[in-house]
């Protein structure tokens, strides 16, 4: 399953819009005070229904016929509190909205096509992903929550050398 994609009016040819909603209910048999499960990052609220993540994205992928593109992902819910605090490095967050990604990309006509991205984008590192609906581990691991950058801000370039080989480099202000 992927994101639901809606085609916009013809004046916005190539622009896509979509999203999803992910909810959960967790229970902690230790019955902690204040219904807060400690040492957890994403599943902290015990015994209550949570809106983990509602995501809305607007994107125009780049290609050879239209070499300039963009992507903007807004997330809402309890995951946005965590992601916003981790990516800003403040350690705590109360806003249940976050600009998860926001970048412009350009497909430069160099060789097989040099793809350049400028802005804020999701990390390439780690075994888990931030999109809760795609993550194999519902509660996410300690390593993911406290040892991996979730997003980067900067420039990223990738170049397809062959069908099965791509080179990527970037200068990022990560975590």
N, C-alpha and C positions, 0 to 999 in steps of 0.2 A: 504494500500500500504506500502511496505517495501523497503529496499535497494535492488537494483539489485545486484545479486551475480553471480560472474563468477568463474567457477572451473578452477584451474590452472593445468599445466601438472602433470602427474602421479608422478614424482619425488617430488612434493610438496603436496603429499596426505594430505587432510584435511585442507589445507590452502585456504582461501576464499579471494576474492578481490571484491570490489564493490564501489558504490557511487551514488551521485545524484547532480543535479544542481537546485538551487532555485533562481529565479529573481523576481523583483517587480518594480512597478512604483508608486510613491506616489505624491500627489499634496497637497500643503498647501494653503488654500484660503486666509490666511493672507499675502501671498507673502513676506516672510522674506528676509532681505538683505542677499546676498550671498547664497540664496536658502538653508539655514540651518535651520531646525526646532529645536528650542531650547527645552530643558528638555526632549529630546527623547534619547534613547540609540541605538536602532537598525534601526530606520527609520528616520534618520536625514536629508537626502538629499531630498529636495522638488523639484518636477518638473524634475526629471531625472530617467532614467532607472538604476537600481542597480543590480549588481551581489551580492545577499545577501550571498549565501553560496554555494560553490562547495565543496563536501566532497569526499575524497578518503580514503577507509579503506583497511587494510590488516589484516587478523585475522586467527588464528588457535585455535578454541575452544578446551578446555580440556575435556576429558571424561575418563572413567575407563580404556579403552584400550590404551589411550595416555594421561597420566596425566599432561603433561606440555603444556601450550598454551600461546598465546600472542594476543595482539591487538594494532594496530597503526591507528589512525584517523588523517588525515591532513585536515584542512579546509582552504579554500581560499575565498576571497571576503570581503565585508564590515563587515560582522559579525565577521570575524577573527580579525579585528581591535579592536572591542569592547571586544571580549572574551579574546584576548591576554592582553589587558590593565587591565581588571578586574582581571584576574587570577594572574597577576604579581603584582597587586596593585599599578601600576604606574599612573593610572587615565587617561592616554591618550595613544593611539597607532596609528601608521601609517603603520604598516606591515599588508598587506592583506593576510597573511599566518600564521597559528598557528598549533602547535602540540596539538590537542584537547585532545587526549588520547594516551597513550603509556604505556602499562603495560605487565607484565609477570604474568601468573597465574599457580597455581599448585593445583591439586586435591589430597590431602593427603588421604591415605587409613586408615582413622580413622572413625570408626563407619559407619554412612551413607555417609561419604565423606566430609572432611573439605576443602572448597575451599578458597585458599589464593591468593590475588592479590597484586602485588608490582608495584608501579609506579604512573602514573598520570591517573585519571579516572574521569568520569562525576559524579556530585553530586547526592545524593539520595533525596535531600530535594527540596520541592517546588511543586507548582501546574503546572508550565510551564517547557518546556524542551528547550535545546539549539538547537537541530536539527530543523531548521526552518520549514521543510516540515511536521514535526509531531506536531508542536505547535498549540494549539487551538486558540491562540490570535496572529494574524499576527504581530502586532506592539509591542507586549510584554508589560507587565505592569511595573509600577514604582517599585513595590515590587520585581519583577523578576530582573529587570536591576540593581537596586541599593541596594538590601537588601538580596539577596541570593548568596551563593557561586556557581560558575558555574562548577568548577572542584576542585579536591583535589589531593594532592600528598602524598603518604605514603603507608601504608599497610592496607588492608581490608580483613576480614575473615568472611565467612558465613557458617553456619552449618544447614542442614535440620533436625530438630528434628522429625517432622512427615510430612505427605503429605501437610498439610495446615499450618505448623508452621516452621519458619526459624529464627535463631538467627544470628545477624550480629554485628560485632564490628570492630573498626579500630582506628589507630593512624594516623592522617592526618595533614599535613601542609596545611591548607585551605587558604583562602583568606587573 
